[in-house]
Amino acid sequence: MVLLGSAASINVRKKYYSSGRKSKDFIIERSPAGSIGMTKPVNAIVHVHDNDVLYGRGGNTNHHKGNKLFRQMVKYNKKRYCKSPKKDKNKVAREIVGTIRMLSPPGRFLERNQHGFWKDVGNKK
């Protein structure tokens, strides 16, 4: 966890609903000195937008707008990919990833980390 200001006695707790479901909000408790802690690791993403492609299984990822757009782009480029020689297949895939990343706001490829935050996996996967 990255801390801004003094690192003395800052407590961060996740907020829970009565149903037990975790909230996206966090409670930040100030230390007596008044410093505030950042509530997420440096590479963690709390807010996902419509152009993001989410890794994972199930309804949340299947019905996300960014995932639907990504699947449409893959479907549209499928014939071109299949007809391409092996050396050009990577180029087709990179074009799809590049198109997602050039959207406004830029699309990211995200997976959940062990803390429940999203992180950008980059272009390697």
C-alpha positions in Angstrom: 0.0 0.0 0.0 1.3 3.4 -0.9 0.9 6.1 1.7 0.7 9.8 1.1 2.1 12.0 3.9 2.9 10.4 7.2 2.5 6.6 7.5 1.6 6.8 11.2 -1.6 5.0 12.2 -3.7 4.9 9.1 -6.4 2.3 9.0 -8.2 1.3 5.8 -11.2 -0.9 5.9 -13.5 -2.2 3.2 -17.1 -1.2 3.6 -19.6 -4.0 3.6 -23.3 -3.9 2.8 -25.8 -5.7 5.2 -26.0 -8.5 2.6 -22.3 -9.1 3.0 -21.5 -7.9 -0.5 -18.3 -5.8 -0.6 -18.6 -2.1 -1.6 -16.2 -0.4 -4.0 -15.9 2.3 -1.4 -13.4 2.3 1.4 -13.3 3.9 4.8 -10.2 5.9 5.4 -9.4 6.7 9.0 -7.2 9.7 9.6 -4.3 9.5 12.0 -4.1 12.1 14.8 -1.6 13.9 12.7 -4.1 14.2 9.9 -2.3 12.2 7.2 -4.4 10.2 4.7 -3.5 6.8 3.2 -4.1 5.8 -0.3 -6.6 2.9 -0.3 -5.2 0.7 -3.1 -1.9 -0.6 -4.3 -0.2 1.5 -7.0 -1.2 -0.7 -9.9 -4.8 -1.4 -8.7 -7.8 -0.1 -10.7 -11.0 0.5 -8.7 -13.3 1.9 -11.4 -13.8 -0.1 -14.6 -15.2 1.7 -17.7 -17.1 0.5 -20.7 -14.1 0.1 -23.0 -12.2 -2.2 -20.7 -11.9 -5.9 -21.4 -12.3 -7.9 -18.3 -10.6 -11.3 -17.8 -12.6 -14.0 -16.1 -15.6 -16.2 -16.5 -19.3 -15.7 -15.9 -22.0 -13.2 -16.4 -20.1 -10.1 -15.1 -17.4 -10.4 -17.7 -19.6 -11.8 -20.5 -22.1 -9.0 -20.4 -19.5 -6.1 -19.9 -19.6 -3.7 -22.9 -15.9 -3.8 -23.5 -15.9 -7.6 -23.6 -18.8 -7.5 -26.1 -17.0 -5.1 -28.3 -13.8 -7.2 -28.1 -15.7 -10.3 -29.1 -17.3 -8.5 -32.1 -13.9 -7.3 -33.2 -12.5 -10.9 -33.0 -15.5 -12.2 -34.9 -15.0 -9.6 -37.6 -11.3 -10.4 -38.0 -11.6 -14.2 -37.7 -11.5 -15.0 -41.4 -8.6 -12.7 -42.0 -6.7 -14.3 -39.0 -7.4 -17.8 -40.3 -6.3 -17.0 -43.8 -3.1 -15.2 -42.7 0.2 -17.1 -42.7 1.6 -17.9 -39.2 3.9 -14.9 -39.2 1.0 -12.5 -39.8 -1.4 -13.9 -37.2 0.3 -12.0 -34.4 -0.2 -8.7 -36.4 -4.0 -9.3 -36.6 -4.1 -9.9 -32.8 -2.0 -6.8 -32.1 -4.3 -4.7 -34.3 -7.3 -5.7 -32.3 -5.5 -4.9 -29.0 -4.3 -1.6 -30.4 -7.8 -0.7 -31.5 -9.2 -1.3 -28.0 -6.4 0.7 -26.4 -7.0 3.7 -28.8 -10.7 4.1 -27.8 -11.8 7.1 -25.8 -11.4 6.5 -22.9 -8.6 4.0 -23.7 -9.6 0.4 -23.2 -7.5 -1.7 -20.8 -7.2 -5.5 -20.4 -7.9 -6.1 -16.8 -7.8 -9.1 -14.4 -8.6 -9.2 -10.6 -5.6 -9.4 -8.2 -5.7 -11.3 -4.9 -7.0 -8.1 -3.2 -10.1 -7.9 -5.4 -8.8 -4.8 -7.4 -8.4 -4.8 -11.1 -5.0 -4.6 -12.7 -3.9 -4.0 -16.3 -2.2 -7.1 -17.7 -0.6 -5.2 -20.5 -0.1 -6.6 -24.0 1.7 -9.9 -23.1 -1.3 -12.2 -22.6 
